[in-house]
Amino acid sequence: MGWATLPPGSTFGPRILKDYEFLWMIEGESVADWDGRRYDLPPGSLSLVRADTRDAYRWDPRRNTQAVYLHFYFKPRPKGLPPEKDWPPVRVLPEGDILRPLIRYVLWLLDGRTPRRVALANGAMRLLLAAYLSGDFQMRGEVATNLPPPVAKAIRLAHERLHAGRRPPALGELAREACVSAGHLCRLFRVWLGCGPMEAMRRLRLDRAATLLATSNLPVKEVAALTGFPNPFHFSKRFRQNFGIPPRAYRAKAAMGAVVPSTRLLARRTVKLKG
């Protein structure tokens, strides 16, 4: 499970999906090929891809694509679900839907320290699946962010720099963006993310690299360049130190549907739905 930002015109697949996947298109669009059938995925759409599907994607050729992917499987299968052949592959979500807040909630639970977070995530996933399949997902209201504003502002600046292909911000720049002192920002990062701001910047770069490896066909050399590493050798060394396996092995495991290693800032999890 995680957030993905894909460069214009990049592709992913084909592969055989080993579990089930929700794909929420935030910005940009995509053309998907699922078992030889074409599906258009516009911004604001949520798709549900069944296990054992052969899938491939062409991301928006004009701009970055931002998407969230959420993998899950059943153990045992929840009762009352319609036959899989009747599952709608794509839904365009209206304003005020419950599905997007539920996805954010699952991300927050599994990337945080909330007690009973796995049990809560299982319940949220069951509700997400049931609401998606039934079509009854209208709601009102907003969901609050899980991070304090200074940390959220600093991370947002880092993401903007990273996605624009620019150097990561220095500590002073992060503190100015967050409107707090550097010392206070460091304390907030350690409390909420378990590391200092600069270590978080390094992990964010590696997290984005991992996402690109798992969700695109970009060469490893290009992934290294897009995430600010001076050369593929340096990138591979840092990637192996962080994830325990080299970039190509990470990509291969992800393509097979395996649960790949992750950092604490990398929000990729596979949720097991218990009955």
Backbone hydrogen bonds, N-H to C=O, Kabsch-Sander energy under -0.5 kcal/mol:
donor,donor_aa,acceptor,acceptor_aa,energy
2,G,69,Y,-2.1
4,A,67,A,-3.3
6,L,65,T,-2.9
9,G,60,D,-1.9
10,S,7,P,-1.8
12,F,57,Y,-2.2
15,R,55,D,-1.5
17,L,15,R,-0.6
17,L,53,T,-3.1
20,Y,72,F,-2.7
21,E,49,V,-2.0
22,F,70,L,-2.6
23,L,47,S,-2.2
24,W,68,V,-2.9
25,M,23,L,-0.6
25,M,45,S,-2.5
26,I,24,W,-0.7
26,I,66,Q,-2.6
27,E,66,Q,-1.7
30,S,41,L,-1.7
31,V,58,R,-2.1
32,A,30,S,-0.5
32,A,39,Y,-3.2
33,D,56,A,-2.7
34,W,32,A,-0.5
34,W,37,R,-2.5
35,D,33,D,-0.6
35,D,54,R,-3.0
37,R,34,W,-1.4
39,Y,32,A,-2.5
41,L,30,S,-3.1
44,G,25,M,-2.8
45,S,42,P,-1.5
46,L,91,R,-3.0
47,S,23,L,-2.3
48,L,89,P,-2.0
49,V,21,E,-3.0
52,D,17,L,-3.3
53,T,50,R,-1.2
55,D,15,R,-1.7
55,D,53,T,-0.8
56,A,33,D,-1.3
57,Y,12,F,-3.0
58,R,31,V,-2.1
59,W,10,S,-2.6
60,D,29,E,-1.4
65,T,6,L,-2.3
66,Q,27,E,-1.9
67,A,4,A,-2.6
68,V,24,W,-2.3
69,Y,2,G,-2.3
70,L,22,F,-2.6
71,H,269,R,-0.7
72,F,20,Y,-2.1
73,Y,271,V,-1.6
75,K,76,P,-1.1
75,K,273,L,-2.8
81,L,78,P,-0.7
86,D,83,P,-2.0
87,W,84,E,-1.6
91,R,46,L,-2.5
93,L,44,G,-2.3
93,L,91,R,-0.6
97,D,94,P,-0.8
98,I,137,F,-2.8
102,L,98,I,-1.8
103,I,99,L,-2.2
104,R,100,R,-2.4
105,Y,101,P,-2.4
106,V,102,L,-2.4
107,L,103,I,-2.4
108,W,104,R,-2.6
109,L,105,Y,-2.7
110,L,106,V,-2.4
111,D,107,L,-1.1
112,G,109,L,-1.2
117,R,114,T,-1.4
120,L,116,R,-2.5
121,A,117,R,-2.4
122,N,118,V,-2.3
123,G,119,A,-2.0
124,A,120,L,-2.5
125,M,121,A,-2.5
126,R,122,N,-2.1
127,L,123,G,-2.0
128,L,124,A,-2.6
129,L,125,M,-2.6
130,A,126,R,-2.4
131,A,127,L,-2.7
132,Y,128,L,-2.3
133,L,129,L,-2.5
134,S,130,A,-2.1
135,G,131,A,-1.9
137,F,135,G,-1.2
139,M,96,G,-4.3
151,V,148,P,-0.6
152,A,148,P,-2.4
153,K,149,P,-2.8
154,A,150,P,-2.1
155,I,151,V,-2.5
156,R,152,A,-2.4
157,L,153,K,-2.2
158,A,154,A,-2.2
159,H,155,I,-2.7
160,E,156,R,-2.5
161,R,157,L,-2.4
162,L,158,A,-2.7
163,H,159,H,-3.0
164,A,160,E,-1.2
165,G,162,L,-1.2
166,R,161,R,-2.7
174,L,170,A,-2.3
175,A,171,L,-2.5
176,R,172,G,-2.3
177,E,173,E,-2.3
178,A,174,L,-2.2
179,C,175,A,-1.0
180,V,175,A,-1.8
185,L,181,S,-2.4
186,C,182,A,-2.3
187,R,183,G,-1.9
188,L,184,H,-2.4
189,F,185,L,-2.5
190,R,186,C,-2.1
191,V,187,R,-2.1
192,W,188,L,-2.6
193,L,189,F,-3.0
194,G,189,F,-0.8
194,G,190,R,-0.7
195,C,189,F,-0.9
200,A,196,G,-2.2
201,M,197,P,-2.1
202,R,198,M,-1.9
203,R,199,E,-2.3
204,L,200,A,-2.7
205,R,201,M,-2.0
206,L,202,R,-2.0
207,D,203,R,-3.3
208,R,204,L,-2.5
209,A,205,R,-2.1
210,A,206,L,-2.6
211,T,207,D,-2.3
212,L,208,R,-2.6
213,L,209,A,-2.4
214,A,210,A,-2.1
215,T,211,T,-1.8
216,S,212,L,-1.1
217,N,11,T,-2.8
223,V,219,P,-2.2
224,A,220,V,-2.5
225,A,221,K,-1.8
226,L,222,E,-2.6
227,T,223,V,-1.3
228,G,225,A,-1.4
229,F,224,A,-2.5
235,F,231,N,-2.2
236,S,232,P,-3.0
237,K,233,F,-2.2
238,R,234,H,-2.3
239,F,235,F,-2.8
240,R,236,S,-2.5
241,Q,237,K,-2.1
242,N,238,R,-1.9
243,F,239,F,-3.0
244,G,240,R,-2.3
250,Y,246,P,-2.2
251,R,247,P,-2.5
252,A,248,R,-2.2
253,K,249,A,-2.4
254,A,250,Y,-2.4
255,A,251,R,-2.4
256,M,252,A,-1.3
257,G,254,A,-1.5
258,A,253,K,-2.2
260,V,258,A,-0.8
266,L,263,T,-0.6
267,A,265,L,-0.9
268,R,266,L,-2.0
269,R,267,A,-0.5
271,V,71,H,-2.0
271,V,269,R,-0.5
273,L,73,Y,-3.0
273,L,271,V,-0.6
274,K,272,K,-0.7
